[in-house]
Amino acid sequence: MLVLLRLARLHPAHVIDAFHDDVRAVGPVAGLGAVMASAARVGALVDAELLSSKYVAWSPGASAAPPDLTSQWRSEGVEQISIPVGHHDFVAARVVAMAAEHAAGVAAIVALPEEELQTMLLLVCVCLCAGPCVTYALRSLPPDAGATLAAAVDDDVKRTVLSLLCDATDGAEVRAALLARAALPVRMGGLGVGDRSRVAAAAVVASWADAAVHCHRAAAPALADLAGALRDTDPVGSAPPAGT
């Protein structure tokens, strides 16, 4: 924390924040190299070292790397806390990889012995398909990328659930009812899987709303303006009826 505060004081034009040991600097491209140099110098005072494989920089508006960040520059985008941030093709390619990683995990579960059906269902339910990783990604990805990931995950989960619980004698109506039941929360007798597409849009809205309320003006001035406008607007129905 003291290192972050020191960096913020040394570089007031940049917003410095962190999640555990992942530190981010947002601000003018011309000053990013100086921020990283300060991070290395100040971090060394507390035995902290920059990890070269994660020390990268990117800007949507810079066509060329600044001279002090040539080796760290990424022209298409970067990955921040497992979420791709960059140009559309970069994000789209990473989403495809995220869906493939999810499918590989599900395939490993299905490969367990047949007598471990309950274990398979529990793993599908708790660890992967309806777990926090996908929901977190939906809150953080652009809406179109999140919708693509949600659809891919849902399709994979539904195929998996049907392969585990149905056989050739089950018709379309039975399969549809089973998937509807599987999408229910566990507390309602379901598995909580196969419905990421239903919540994808809500996840984006919730994330943006939270950012609008808590964001730093220097980091996201447009969101800060939106938050101010929302605070200055009376909610519908807040005024008491006339004559009361």
C-alpha positions in Angstrom: 0.0 0.0 0.0 2.8 2.4 0.9 4.4 1.7 -2.5 1.2 2.5 -4.3 0.7 5.8 -2.4 4.3 6.7 -3.2 3.8 6.1 -6.9 0.6 8.1 -6.9 2.4 11.0 -5.4 5.3 10.8 -7.8 3.0 10.5 -10.8 -0.2 12.5 -10.2 -1.1 12.4 -13.9 -1.6 8.7 -13.7 -4.1 6.6 -11.7 -2.3 3.9 -9.7 -4.3 1.0 -8.4 -3.8 -2.7 -7.6 -5.5 -6.0 -7.0 -3.3 -8.0 -4.7 0.1 -8.0 -6.4 -1.2 -6.9 -9.8 -0.5 -3.1 -10.2 -2.0 -0.9 -12.9 -1.1 2.6 -14.1 -3.6 4.4 -16.3 -2.7 7.8 -17.8 -0.7 9.5 -20.6 1.4 7.1 -22.6 4.4 9.4 -22.5 4.7 9.0 -18.8 4.1 5.3 -18.4 7.8 4.4 -18.7 8.6 6.8 -15.9 5.9 5.2 -13.7 7.4 1.7 -14.3 10.9 3.0 -13.5 9.6 4.5 -10.3 7.8 1.2 -9.5 11.0 -0.8 -9.9 12.9 1.7 -7.7 10.4 2.1 -4.9 9.4 -1.6 -5.0 13.0 -2.6 -4.4 12.9 -0.8 -1.1 10.4 -3.4 0.2 11.9 -6.3 -1.7 9.3 -6.2 -4.4 10.3 -7.0 -8.0 8.5 -6.3 -11.3 7.7 -9.6 -13.1 8.9 -9.1 -16.6 6.3 -11.5 -18.1 3.5 -9.3 -16.8 5.2 -5.9 -17.2 3.4 -4.8 -20.4 1.8 -1.6 -21.8 -0.9 -0.8 -24.3 -3.0 2.2 -25.5 -5.9 2.3 -27.8 -4.7 5.7 -29.2 -1.0 5.1 -29.7 0.1 3.7 -33.0 3.7 3.2 -32.0 5.5 2.2 -28.8 7.1 5.0 -26.8 11.0 4.7 -26.8 11.1 3.7 -23.1 8.6 0.9 -23.4 9.6 -0.8 -26.7 10.0 -4.3 -25.2 7.0 -4.1 -23.0 4.6 -2.6 -25.7 1.6 -4.7 -26.9 0.0 -3.4 -30.1 -3.2 -5.3 -29.8 -4.0 -5.3 -26.1 -3.2 -6.6 -22.7 -4.7 -9.0 -20.1 -5.6 -7.6 -16.8 -6.5 -10.0 -14.0 -7.5 -12.6 -16.5 -9.6 -10.2 -18.6 -8.4 -9.1 -22.1 -8.4 -5.4 -22.7 -7.6 -4.2 -26.2 -8.8 -4.1 -29.8 -11.8 -6.1 -30.9 -9.9 -9.0 -32.6 -7.6 -9.4 -29.6 -10.5 -9.6 -27.1 -12.5 -12.0 -29.4 -9.5 -14.3 -29.8 -9.1 -14.4 -26.0 -12.8 -15.2 -25.5 -12.5 -18.1 -27.8 -9.5 -19.4 -25.8 -11.5 -18.8 -22.5 -14.4 -20.9 -23.9 -11.9 -23.6 -25.0 -10.3 -23.7 -21.5 -13.8 -24.1 -19.9 -14.7 -26.9 -22.4 -11.4 -28.7 -21.6 -12.2 -28.6 -17.9 -15.7 -30.0 -18.4 -14.3 -32.7 -20.7 -11.9 -33.8 -17.9 -14.9 -34.0 -15.5 -16.9 -36.2 -17.9 -13.9 -38.5 -18.3 -14.3 -39.7 -14.7 -15.6 -43.2 -14.2 -19.4 -43.6 -14.9 -20.0 -44.7 -11.3 -18.9 -41.2 -10.2 -21.9 -39.5 -11.7 -22.7 -37.5 -8.5 -19.1 -36.3 -8.3 -19.3 -35.2 -11.9 -22.5 -33.2 -11.4 -21.1 -31.6 -8.3 -17.9 -30.6 -10.1 -19.9 -29.2 -13.1 -22.1 -27.3 -10.7 -19.6 -25.9 -8.2 -16.2 -25.7 -9.8 -16.6 -24.8 -13.4 -19.8 -24.1 -15.3 -21.7 -21.9 -12.9 -18.6 -20.9 -10.9 -17.3 -17.4 -10.3 -14.8 -17.4 -13.1 -17.4 -17.1 -15.9 -19.6 -14.7 -14.0 -16.6 -12.5 -13.2 -15.7 -12.5 -16.9 -19.2 -11.5 -17.9 -19.0 -8.5 -15.5 -15.7 -7.4 -17.0 -15.8 -8.1 -20.8 -17.4 -5.9 -23.4 -21.1 -6.8 -23.9 -20.7 -8.5 -27.2 -17.7 -10.5 -26.0 -19.5 -11.5 -22.8 -22.5 -12.6 -24.8 -20.3 -14.8 -27.0 -18.6 -16.4 -24.0 -21.9 -17.0 -22.2 -23.4 -18.7 -25.2 -20.4 -21.0 -25.7 -20.3 -21.9 -22.0 -24.1 -22.5 -22.0 -23.9 -24.8 -25.0 -21.1 -26.8 -23.6 -22.8 -27.2 -20.2 -26.1 -28.2 -21.7 -24.5 -30.8 -23.9 -22.6 -32.1 -20.8 -25.7 -32.3 -18.6 -27.7 -34.1 -21.2 -24.9 -36.6 -21.9 -24.8 -37.4 -18.1 -28.5 -37.6 -17.4 -30.2 -38.6 -20.6 -30.2 -41.6 -22.9 -31.6 -42.3 -26.4 -35.1 -42.9 -25.0 -35.5 -39.3 -23.7 -37.3 -37.1 -26.1 -37.0 -33.3 -26.8 -39.7 -32.5 -24.2 -37.9 -34.4 -21.4 -34.5 -32.9 -22.4 -35.9 -29.3 -22.4 -37.5 -29.8 -18.9 -34.2 -31.3 -17.6 -32.3 -28.3 -18.8 -34.8 -25.9 -17.3 -34.5 -27.6 -14.0 -30.7 -27.7 -14.2 -30.7 -23.9 -14.7 -32.5 -23.3 -11.4 -30.4 -22.4 -8.3 -29.3 -25.3 -6.1 -31.6 -24.0 -3.3 -34.5 -24.6 -5.7 -33.5 -28.1 -6.7 -31.4 -27.3 -9.7 -27.7 -27.2 -10.5 -27.3 -23.5 -11.3 -25.8 -24.2 -14.7 -26.6 -23.5 -18.3 -28.1 -20.0 -17.9 -25.1 -17.7 -18.3 -26.7 -16.0 -21.3 -29.7 -15.0 -19.2 -27.5 -13.0 -16.9 -24.9 -11.7 -19.3 -26.6 -8.3 -19.9 -27.4 -7.9 -16.2 -23.8 -8.5 -15.3 -22.6 -5.8 -17.6 -25.2 -3.3 -16.3 -24.3 -4.1 -12.7 -20.6 -3.7 -13.3 -21.0 -0.4 -15.0 -23.4 0.9 -12.3 -21.0 0.0 -9.6 -18.1 1.6 -11.5 -20.2 4.8 -12.0 -20.7 5.1 -8.3 -17.2 4.3 -7.1 -14.9 5.2 -9.9 -12.2 7.9 -9.7 -12.9 10.9 -12.0 -9.3 10.8 -13.3 -9.6 7.1 -14.3 -13.0 7.3 -16.0 -14.4 10.8 -16.3 -17.4 9.7 -18.4 -18.5 7.3 -15.7 -18.0 9.9 -13.1 -20.2 12.3 -15.0 -22.8 9.6 -15.3 -22.7 9.0 -11.6 -23.1 12.7 -10.9 -26.1 12.9 -13.2 -27.7 9.9 -11.5 -27.2 11.4 -8.1 -28.8 14.7 -9.2 -31.8 13.0 -10.6 -34.8 12.2 -8.3 -35.9 8.6 -8.8 -39.3 8.1 -10.4 -42.0 8.3 -7.8 -39.9 9.8 -5.1 -42.1 12.8 -4.7 -45.2 12.3 -2.4 -48.6 12.5 -4.1 -50.3 15.9 -4.1 -52.4 16.6 -1.1 -50.7 14.2 1.3 
